[in-house]
Amino acid sequence: MKIEGGNIVVTGGASGIGLGLCRRFIELGADQVVVADLNAEAAQSAAAELGDAASAVACDVSDEASVQSLIATVLGTAGHIDLFVANAGVGTGAGLDASDDLWDLSWRVNVMGPVYAARHVIPHMESRGGGAFVVTASSAGLTTGPTSFNYATSKHAAIGVAEWLAINHGPTIAVSAICPTLVDTPMASEFGTVLKQPLSVDDVVASAVDGIEAGRFLITPEPVALEMLQAKAQDYDGFLANMAQRVAQMRSSE
């Protein structure tokens, strides 16, 4: 996937990883970058900051009609979409006490958001002979760890969405799943002090863009995420026991 000259949509584009991606895409010469966000005012501010190549569209990714409207609006102005980044996500949650409302929110945003986007943009891309679709997931979707119950589970499902799309719509559609560890964004505060040194947004963006341009499916900005996934595949029971021990030690020291 070549960023230069492309028409790109990024959900959750007004802050964090999404905003970082929008900025980098414009630096690389994207023709049009649409900052899509639930917060319409923040999306407008971000687009104004990014310049003439950026535009803003309000979108609630948990609502299929809103996602469909976003895609129709972009097609009506830009004519086509080369790359769609399903980046919007929520991290709020807890353990066994996580409410049904939190579970529902995690599922609607982290899982159905990418599903709705794929449902309405992939047929368009295939009609043009190609495109790229990216899901911002998490290393929690690969190895779970001590993150919230509903968040980790929803991110496992988000990776499943990306895998299914890659299997059923590749190679015409280049599908990628970005799986960072904790990133220095407002969402990081929701996970407490699980990781003392979160990744910078710039590091995640650089890794993500490299992976997207190379057409890689799994993008892990920090090598430890891939190493843990490999350890899990080699010895599932041993991996789970080791993780349980590490989490217990971590919590006892808090």
N, C-alpha and C positions, 0 to 999 in steps of 0.2 A: 504494500500500500504506500503510494507516494503522497505525502502531505501537501506538497507544493501544488497549488492550483485546485485543490479539492474543496468541495462543499461539505462542511462538517457540522454535526449537531452534538452538543454535550449537555446531558441532563445533570442537574446539581452543579451547574457551571458558574454559579455566582460566588463560590467560595472554595477553599481547600484544594483538593486534587483537581476538581473540575475546573476551577479558575486557572490553576497552574497549567492544565492541559490547553485550555483556550488560548492562553497567552503564548505558549510554546508553538501551537499550531499556526498562529498568526506570524510569529517570528520566522517560521519555516516557509512562509509564503502561501498559506491557505487562501483560497479566493474568498470564502465566506465561512465564518464561524458563528453558529447560533448558540448563544448562552441561554439555555433553558433552565428555569428554576421555579420552585414553588413560590419563592419570594420575588414577586414581580419588580419591586422597587430595587432590590439588590441586583437583579439581573440587568435592569436598565443602567444602574450605576457601573456595573462591571463592563457592559458593552461600551458605554461612553468612555471609560478608561482605556479600553483596548483599541479604540479607534474605528476607522471607517469600515474595516473588514469584519467587524463584529456587529451583531444585532441581538436583540433580546426577545424572548417569548416566554410568557408565564406558562408553567406546566406542572400539574400534579401527577406524578408518574404512577400513583396508586389508582388513578381513575383512567380507564381505557379511553373514554371519550376525549379526555384532555390530551392524552398521548397521540391519539389519532388526529386531533385538531392541530397539534404541534407539527406533525409530519406533513399534513395537508398545507399548513401555512408556509412551511419551508419549500415544499414543492411548488407552491404557487408563486413564490418570489424568486427562488434560485433555480427552479426547474428540475433539479435532481439532488440526491444525497449520495456522497461517496463513502462517508464514514459516519457511523452513529456510535456514540459512546454512552452506554447506559451506566452512568456514573452515580446518579443520585442514590443515597442510602441513608439508613438510620442505624444508630448504634445503641440506643437506649434499651436497657433490659436488666435482667437479674438472673437469679438461680431458679430453684424450684418455686419460689414465690412470685415469679414473673406473671403478671396478670394476663388474662385472655386478650385484653385490649392491646398490650404490648406485643404479644405473639402475632395478633392480627396485623398490627402496624408493620412489624418486621417482615411478615410474609407479603403484604401488599406492596411495600416499597422495594425491598431487597430482591424479591423473587418475581412478583407479577409485573413490576416496573419493566425489567428487561423482556419479559414475555410479551407484554403489550407492544413494546417498541419493535421487537422482532416480528410480531404478527403483522404489523402495518408497514414496516420499512423493507424487510427482506424481499417480499415479492416485487417491490419497485426496483431494488438493486438487481435482482435476477433478470428482470425484464430488460435491463440495460447491459447485462452481461457480466456484472460483477460489482463488488463493493466490500466494505469491511464493517464488522460489528464487534464492539468491545464491551465487555461486562467488567465493571470494577467490583471485584469480589473481595477476598481477604485471605491471609494465611490461616485465619480461623476456619475458613471453609476447607482447608486442606488437612489441618491437624488439630482443630478445636482449641486446645489450650485452656487457659483460665478465664476466657472471655464469657460474656453473658450467655445463658442457655439459649434464649431465642435468637440472639445475634449469630452465634456460631452455627446453629442449625440452619438459619435462613441463608447464610453464606455458603454452606455446603450445597444447598439447593440451587443457589445462583450459579455455582460452578457446574452443577448438573445441567442447568439451562444452556450454558455456553458449550458444554461438551455435546449435548444433543444437537445443537445448531451446527457445530463443526462437523459432526458425523453425517447429518442429513442434508446440509446445504453447502458444505465445502466440496471441492476447493473454489467453487464459484464465489462464495462468500468467505472471506478470510475472517475467522473468528478468534478473538483473544480474550483471556481472562487475566486481569491484573490482580495479583495476590500479595499485597504488601503486608508487613507486620504493622504495628502501631505507628501512625503517622502524626506529625505535629500539626494537627488541625483542631478546631473546636470539638470535634467528636472525641478526640483523645481523652479529654477530661472525664468522659462518661465511663472510662475503664479504669479510673483511679491511677495507682502507681504500679500497675502490672509490669510495665517496661519503663525503666528509668530514662532511656535515651531513645525517644521515638525518631523515626526517619523524618528527614526534611521533605517538604512537598517537592522541592526542586529535584531531589534525588529520585523520588518516585516518578515524577514526570519524565525525567531523562530516561529512566529504565523503560517506562511505558512506551514512550515514543520510539525508542530503539526497537522494542519488541513488535510494535504495530508495523513499523516500516519493514521489518524483516519477515513479517507474517507468522510470528511465533504464537502458538496457542497459549502456553503458560508463561506468564511474565511475573517473575519473583524478584522484586527490587533488592531484596536481601538474600544472600545465598543460604542462610540458615533455614529459610522456609522450604527450599527444595531439598536440603539435606534431611530435614525432619520428615518430609514426605517420603523420601527414599527409605529412611529408617522404618517408617510405618509399614511400607510395602514389604520390607524384608522380614520383619518380625512384629506383627500386629500386636500380639499380646504383650511382648516385651516393651513395645513403644507405649502402650497404654499404661502399663505399670510404672514405667519411668516418668511419664508425664504426671501421673497421679502423685508420685513421690515429690516431684518438683513443685507442683502446685501446693501440696501440703506444707512443704518447707517455706515457700514464698508467703503463704498466709500466716504461718506461725511467727514469721519475722516482722509482720506488719504492726 
